[in-house]
Amino acid sequence: MKIIVSIVGVLVIAGIIVSIALIPSKFERVKDQCFEITGQIGTRNNYFSIDTDPYEDQSDYLRAVLLPDTEKEALKAIKYANKELGFSDAVYSYMVNTTKSMEQQTEENDDYKITWTYSSYTGLEVNYSKK
């Protein structure tokens, strides 16, 4: 009987560990939601990026057709990511008011880091990373 109780205990603990390991981190959930909002993000192991103008290499016509909706959705995703990752509304305001002459900007909190740049041709490009 003691062996059965021990085996059940080990299986329960193993099940809990597996369940915890399969739950996506907050960062992963935010990244996934940003993809749902925009339909496109750049991603690597510990970072993801949102670009308000991913069509910079396309024709002017294509950019004119696709850019307004893409930019709107990207800004929505940036605002969402900032809030969910613990950044103030002021950071979003800094982002949308960044100019090319300001070069790369950075903001950090205890867990995450954001870097962003802006140019009139490539738009606002934002990178989120875990520390």
Residue frames as a rotation matrix with the C-alpha (Angstrom) as fourth column:
MET 1
0.563 0.826 0.000 0.00
0.826 -0.563 0.000 0.00
0.000 0.000 -1.000 0.00
LYS 2
0.417 -0.496 -0.761 2.85
0.173 -0.779 0.603 2.38
-0.892 -0.383 -0.239 0.84
ILE 3
-0.644 -0.673 0.363 4.38
0.443 0.058 0.894 1.73
-0.623 0.737 0.261 -2.58
ILE 4
-0.100 0.703 0.704 1.12
0.972 -0.081 0.219 2.62
0.211 0.706 -0.676 -4.34
VAL 5
0.800 0.375 -0.469 0.79
0.514 -0.832 0.211 5.84
-0.311 -0.409 -0.858 -2.34
SER 6
-0.013 -0.903 -0.429 4.43
0.142 -0.426 0.893 6.70
-0.990 -0.050 0.133 -3.14
ILE 7
-0.660 -0.198 0.725 3.93
0.703 0.180 0.688 6.03
-0.267 0.963 0.020 -6.86
VAL 8
0.355 0.865 0.356 0.73
0.910 -0.407 0.082 8.11
0.215 0.295 -0.931 -6.93
GLY 9
0.665 -0.163 -0.729 2.55
0.324 -0.817 0.478 10.92
-0.673 -0.554 -0.490 -5.11
VAL 10
-0.449 -0.893 -0.031 5.42
0.259 -0.163 0.952 10.88
-0.855 0.419 0.304 -7.58
LEU 11
-0.462 0.342 0.818 2.98
0.885 0.115 0.452 10.87
0.060 0.933 -0.356 -10.52
VAL 12
0.670 0.725 -0.158 1.04
0.739 -0.670 0.063 13.80
-0.060 -0.159 -0.986 -9.09
ILE 13
0.345 -0.634 -0.692 4.23
0.102 -0.708 0.699 15.80
-0.933 -0.311 -0.180 -8.56
ALA 14
-0.674 -0.591 0.443 5.45
0.463 0.129 0.877 14.91
-0.576 0.796 0.187 -12.07
GLY 15
-0.013 0.778 0.628 2.08
0.989 -0.084 0.124 15.98
0.149 0.623 -0.768 -13.49
ILE 16
0.776 0.260 -0.574 2.30
0.438 -0.878 0.194 19.33
-0.454 -0.402 -0.795 -11.71
ILE 17
-0.130 -0.922 -0.365 5.83
0.082 -0.377 0.923 19.93
-0.988 0.090 0.124 -12.98
VAL 18
-0.659 -0.066 0.749 4.84
0.719 0.234 0.654 19.08
-0.219 0.970 -0.107 -16.56
SER 19
0.399 0.895 0.201 1.77
0.916 -0.401 -0.034 21.33
0.050 0.197 -0.979 -16.33
ILE 20
0.607 -0.237 -0.758 3.85
0.184 -0.886 0.425 24.25
-0.773 -0.397 -0.495 -15.10
ALA 21
-0.475 -0.878 0.062 6.45
0.208 -0.044 0.977 23.71
-0.855 0.477 0.204 -17.82
LEU 22
-0.496 0.336 0.801 3.77
0.868 0.217 0.446 23.77
-0.024 0.916 -0.399 -20.52
ILE 23
0.614 0.701 -0.362 2.18
0.699 -0.697 -0.164 27.03
-0.367 -0.152 -0.917 -19.37
PRO 24
0.164 -0.581 0.797 3.57
0.741 -0.461 -0.488 29.84
0.652 0.671 0.355 -21.54
SER 25
-0.543 -0.437 -0.717 5.34
0.798 -0.534 -0.279 32.67
-0.261 -0.724 0.639 -19.74
LYS 26
0.354 0.642 -0.680 3.78
0.391 -0.762 -0.516 36.11
-0.850 -0.083 -0.520 -19.59
PHE 27
-0.323 -0.584 -0.744 6.27
-0.477 -0.579 0.662 37.24
-0.817 0.569 -0.091 -22.25
GLU 28
-0.961 -0.020 0.277 5.22
0.197 0.656 0.728 34.38
-0.196 0.754 -0.627 -24.56
ARG 29
-0.106 0.994 0.035 1.53
0.893 0.111 -0.436 35.17
-0.437 -0.015 -0.899 -24.02
VAL 30
0.292 0.150 -0.945 2.09
-0.041 -0.985 -0.169 38.85
-0.956 0.088 -0.281 -24.85
LYS 31
-0.704 -0.618 -0.350 4.11
-0.413 -0.044 0.909 37.92
-0.577 0.785 -0.224 -27.95
ASP 32
-0.778 0.460 0.428 1.36
0.604 0.734 0.309 35.56
-0.172 0.499 -0.849 -29.11
GLN 33
0.231 0.910 -0.345 -1.34
0.723 -0.398 -0.565 38.18
-0.651 -0.119 -0.750 -28.55
CYS 34
-0.045 -0.326 -0.944 0.68
-0.362 -0.876 0.319 40.79
-0.931 0.356 -0.078 -30.47
PHE 35
-0.962 -0.261 0.078 0.85
-0.046 0.437 0.898 38.36
-0.268 0.861 -0.433 -33.37
GLU 36
-0.332 0.921 0.205 -2.94
0.901 0.374 -0.222 37.91
-0.281 0.111 -0.953 -33.14
ILE 37
0.336 0.453 -0.826 -3.39
0.285 -0.884 -0.370 41.68
-0.898 -0.111 -0.426 -33.25
THR 38
0.035 -0.450 -0.893 -0.97
-0.638 -0.698 0.326 42.43
-0.770 0.558 -0.311 -36.10
GLY 39
0.954 0.278 0.109 -0.74
-0.116 0.683 -0.721 39.19
-0.275 0.676 0.684 -38.06
GLN 40
0.545 -0.838 0.021 3.01
0.395 0.234 -0.889 39.68
0.740 0.493 0.458 -38.20
ILE 41
0.852 -0.471 0.230 5.89
-0.477 -0.514 0.713 40.07
-0.217 -0.717 -0.662 -35.73
GLY 42
0.183 -0.868 -0.461 9.56
-0.433 0.350 -0.831 39.30
0.882 0.352 -0.312 -35.84
THR 43
0.833 0.163 0.528 10.69
-0.553 0.272 0.788 36.81
-0.016 -0.948 0.317 -33.22
ARG 44
-0.140 -0.848 -0.511 13.70
-0.342 0.526 -0.779 35.02
0.929 0.066 -0.364 -31.83
ASN 45
-0.380 -0.067 -0.923 14.34
0.585 0.755 -0.296 33.17
0.716 -0.652 -0.247 -28.56
ASN 46
-0.282 0.194 -0.940 14.01
0.925 -0.205 -0.320 35.94
-0.255 -0.959 -0.122 -25.99
TYR 47
-0.661 0.128 -0.739 12.67
-0.084 -0.992 -0.097 38.85
-0.746 -0.002 0.666 -28.00
PHE 48
-0.026 0.610 0.792 10.03
0.963 0.228 -0.144 39.90
-0.268 0.759 -0.594 -30.46
SER 49
-0.856 -0.303 -0.418 9.64
0.182 -0.935 0.306 42.96
-0.484 0.186 0.855 -32.62
ILE 50
0.291 0.938 0.190 6.75
0.768 -0.111 -0.630 44.97
-0.570 0.330 -0.753 -34.00
ASP 51
-0.825 -0.565 0.025 7.20
0.421 -0.584 0.694 47.10
-0.378 0.583 0.719 -37.11
THR 52
0.025 0.884 -0.467 4.67
0.067 -0.467 -0.882 49.74
-0.997 -0.010 -0.071 -38.15
ASP 53
0.554 0.131 -0.822 5.96
-0.764 -0.314 -0.564 49.57
-0.332 0.940 -0.074 -41.73
PRO 54
0.065 -0.542 0.838 7.02
-0.042 0.837 0.545 46.05
-0.997 -0.071 0.032 -42.70
TYR 55
0.668 0.297 0.682 6.49
0.631 0.259 -0.731 46.95
-0.394 0.919 -0.015 -46.38
GLU 56
0.453 -0.508 -0.733 9.47
-0.225 -0.860 0.458 49.29
-0.863 -0.043 -0.504 -46.67
ASP 57
-0.654 -0.751 0.091 10.91
-0.138 0.237 0.962 47.27
-0.744 0.616 -0.259 -49.58
GLN 58
-0.149 0.702 0.697 7.63
0.833 0.469 -0.294 47.18
-0.533 0.537 -0.654 -51.52
SER 59
-0.529 0.033 0.848 6.30
0.676 -0.588 0.444 49.49
0.513 0.808 0.289 -54.21
ASP 60
-0.980 0.179 0.086 4.79
-0.198 -0.861 -0.469 52.82
-0.010 -0.477 0.879 -53.25
TYR 61
-0.264 0.939 -0.221 1.41
-0.661 -0.009 0.751 51.59
0.703 0.344 0.623 -54.45
LEU 62
0.033 0.231 -0.972 1.48
0.378 0.898 0.226 48.48
0.925 -0.375 -0.058 -52.26
ARG 63
-0.797 -0.374 -0.474 2.63
0.576 -0.240 -0.781 50.49
0.178 -0.896 0.407 -49.26
ALA 64
-0.832 0.516 0.203 -0.18
-0.515 -0.855 0.060 53.02
0.204 -0.055 0.977 -49.80
VAL 65
0.030 0.884 -0.467 -2.76
-0.459 0.427 0.779 50.24
0.888 0.192 0.418 -49.88
LEU 66
0.249 0.043 -0.968 -1.48
0.480 0.862 0.162 48.11
0.841 -0.504 0.194 -46.98
LEU 67
-0.647 -0.762 0.000 0.23
0.359 -0.305 -0.882 50.55
0.672 -0.571 0.471 -44.65
PRO 68
-0.347 0.489 0.800 -2.68
-0.670 -0.727 0.154 52.37
0.657 -0.482 0.580 -42.97
ASP 69
0.736 0.672 -0.084 -4.26
-0.442 0.571 0.692 49.22
0.512 -0.472 0.717 -41.51
THR 70
0.352 -0.698 -0.623 -0.89
0.583 0.684 -0.438 47.63
0.732 -0.209 0.648 -40.73
GLU 71
-0.622 -0.611 0.489 0.31
0.059 -0.660 -0.749 50.72
0.781 -0.437 0.447 -38.90
LYS 72
0.040 0.744 0.667 -2.92
-0.807 -0.370 0.461 50.97
0.590 -0.556 0.586 -36.91
GLU 73
0.865 0.301 -0.403 -2.74
-0.084 0.877 0.474 47.32
0.495 -0.376 0.783 -35.82
ALA 74
0.010 -0.944 -0.329 0.98
0.603 0.268 -0.751 47.54
0.798 -0.191 0.572 -35.01
LEU 75
-0.577 -0.180 0.797 0.40
-0.364 -0.816 -0.448 50.59
0.731 -0.549 0.405 -32.79
LYS 76
0.503 0.816 0.284 -2.43
-0.713 0.208 0.669 48.74
0.487 -0.539 0.687 -31.06
ALA 77
0.715 -0.302 -0.630 -0.09
0.376 0.927 -0.018 45.79
0.589 -0.224 0.776 -30.42
ILE 78
-0.390 -0.898 0.204 2.68
0.332 -0.344 -0.878 48.08
0.859 -0.274 0.433 -29.12
LYS 79
-0.235 0.398 0.887 0.28
-0.756 -0.648 0.091 49.75
0.611 -0.649 0.454 -26.72
TYR 80
0.809 0.565 -0.164 -0.94
-0.385 0.720 0.577 46.32
0.444 -0.404 0.800 -25.55
ALA 81
0.379 -0.746 -0.547 2.59
0.568 0.654 -0.499 44.92
0.730 -0.122 0.672 -25.09
ASN 82
-0.504 -0.582 0.638 3.73
-0.101 -0.694 -0.713 47.98
0.858 -0.423 0.291 -23.17
LYS 83
0.134 0.659 0.740 0.82
-0.883 -0.259 0.391 47.73
0.450 -0.706 0.547 -20.75
GLU 84
0.903 0.306 -0.303 1.05
-0.189 0.914 0.360 43.97
0.387 -0.268 0.883 -20.25
LEU 85
0.268 -0.890 -0.368 4.81
0.669 0.447 -0.594 44.06
0.693 -0.087 0.716 -19.71
GLY 86
0.411 0.024 -0.911 4.51
0.890 -0.226 0.395 46.79
-0.196 -0.974 -0.114 -17.08
PHE 87
-0.740 -0.646 0.187 5.48
0.672 -0.720 0.172 49.96
0.023 0.253 0.967 -18.93
SER 88
-0.310 0.622 -0.719 3.67
0.327 -0.641 -0.695 53.24
-0.893 -0.451 -0.005 -18.36
ASP 89
0.643 0.627 0.439 1.54
0.672 -0.188 -0.716 55.04
-0.366 0.756 -0.543 -20.94
ALA 90
0.644 -0.473 -0.601 4.33
-0.402 -0.878 0.261 57.63
-0.651 0.074 -0.756 -21.06
VAL 91
-0.394 -0.820 0.415 6.60
-0.032 0.464 0.885 55.09
-0.919 0.335 -0.209 -22.80
TYR 92
0.028 0.490 0.871 4.06
0.914 0.340 -0.221 54.69
-0.405 0.802 -0.438 -25.62
SER 93
0.915 0.315 -0.251 3.91
0.231 -0.921 -0.312 58.47
-0.329 0.228 -0.916 -25.91
TYR 94
0.140 -0.945 -0.296 7.71
-0.442 -0.327 0.835 58.63
-0.886 0.014 -0.464 -26.15
MET 95
-0.393 -0.303 0.868 7.63
0.465 0.749 0.472 55.97
-0.793 0.589 -0.153 -28.85
VAL 96
0.310 0.627 0.715 5.11
0.932 -0.053 -0.357 57.66
-0.186 0.777 -0.601 -31.11
ASN 97
0.982 -0.003 -0.188 6.89
-0.019 -0.997 -0.081 60.99
-0.187 0.083 -0.979 -30.68
THR 98
0.159 -0.973 0.169 10.35
0.316 0.212 0.925 59.65
-0.935 -0.094 0.341 -31.51
THR 99
0.840 0.003 -0.543 12.10
-0.474 -0.483 -0.737 61.24
-0.264 0.876 -0.404 -34.47
LYS 100
0.826 -0.557 -0.088 14.89
0.348 0.627 -0.696 59.90
0.443 0.544 0.712 -36.65
SER 101
0.168 -0.815 0.554 17.39
-0.317 -0.577 -0.752 62.32
0.933 -0.049 -0.356 -35.12
MET 102
0.478 0.078 0.875 16.81
-0.878 0.007 0.479 60.73
0.031 -0.997 0.072 -31.69
GLU 103
-0.464 -0.642 -0.610 18.32
-0.662 0.709 -0.242 57.43
0.588 0.292 -0.755 -32.89
GLN 104
-0.190 0.397 -0.898 17.64
0.300 0.894 0.332 54.27
0.935 -0.206 -0.289 -30.84
GLN 105
-0.105 0.279 0.955 15.71
-0.851 -0.521 0.058 54.73
0.514 -0.806 0.292 -27.60
THR 106
-0.521 -0.120 -0.845 15.55
0.211 0.941 -0.264 52.34
0.827 -0.315 -0.465 -24.64
GLU 107
0.047 0.517 0.855 13.28
-0.913 -0.324 0.246 51.76
0.404 -0.792 0.457 -21.67
GLU 108
-0.541 -0.277 -0.794 13.61
0.014 0.941 -0.338 49.02
0.841 -0.194 -0.506 -19.04
ASN 109
0.485 0.520 0.704 11.83
-0.784 -0.098 0.613 47.67
0.388 -0.849 0.360 -16.01
ASP 110
0.088 -0.500 0.861 12.81
-0.819 0.456 0.349 44.83
-0.567 -0.736 -0.370 -13.69
ASP 111
0.153 0.098 0.983 11.94
0.078 0.991 -0.111 42.08
-0.985 0.094 0.144 -16.17
TYR 112
0.477 0.193 0.857 11.88
0.827 0.232 -0.513 43.51
-0.298 0.953 -0.049 -19.70
LYS 113
-0.435 -0.621 -0.652 13.68
0.166 -0.767 0.620 45.87
-0.885 0.161 0.437 -22.02
ILE 114
0.671 0.605 0.428 12.26
0.599 -0.103 -0.794 47.80
-0.436 0.790 -0.431 -24.97
THR 115
-0.551 -0.723 -0.416 14.33
0.225 -0.610 0.760 49.42
-0.803 0.325 0.499 -27.70
TRP 116
0.480 0.740 0.471 12.87
0.711 -0.014 -0.703 51.38
-0.513 0.673 -0.533 -30.58
THR 117
-0.756 -0.607 -0.246 13.80
0.288 -0.646 0.707 53.51
-0.588 0.463 0.663 -33.55
TYR 118
0.467 0.884 0.021 11.82
0.438 -0.211 -0.874 55.60
-0.768 0.417 -0.486 -35.99
SER 119
-0.817 -0.523 -0.242 12.40
0.100 -0.541 0.835 56.84
-0.568 0.658 0.494 -39.49
SER 120
-0.110 0.824 -0.555 9.93
-0.704 -0.459 -0.542 58.31
-0.701 0.332 0.631 -41.95
TYR 121
-0.184 0.007 -0.983 10.73
-0.911 0.374 0.173 55.52
0.369 0.927 -0.063 -44.40
THR 122
-0.673 -0.141 -0.726 10.84
-0.023 0.985 -0.170 52.44
0.739 -0.098 -0.666 -42.13
GLY 123
0.396 0.904 0.160 8.34
-0.160 -0.103 0.982 53.59
0.904 -0.414 0.104 -39.52
LEU 124
0.194 -0.221 0.956 8.47
-0.979 -0.110 0.174 52.74
0.067 -0.969 -0.238 -35.83
GLU 125
0.208 -0.219 -0.953 10.35
-0.126 0.960 -0.248 49.53
0.970 0.172 0.172 -35.08
VAL 126
0.279 0.025 0.960 10.05
-0.942 -0.186 0.279 48.22
0.185 -0.982 -0.028 -31.51
ASN 127
-0.162 -0.394 -0.905 11.93
-0.107 0.918 -0.381 45.29
0.981 0.035 -0.191 -29.93
TYR 128
0.576 0.369 0.729 10.83
-0.785 0.001 0.619 43.66
0.228 -0.929 0.290 -26.68
SER 129
-0.069 -0.626 -0.777 13.20
-0.151 0.776 -0.612 41.39
0.986 0.075 -0.148 -24.78
LYS 130
0.925 0.234 -0.299 13.39
0.212 0.333 0.919 39.51
0.315 -0.913 0.259 -21.51
LYS 131
0.408 -0.809 0.423 16.22
-0.856 -0.500 -0.132 40.48
0.318 -0.308 -0.897 -19.22
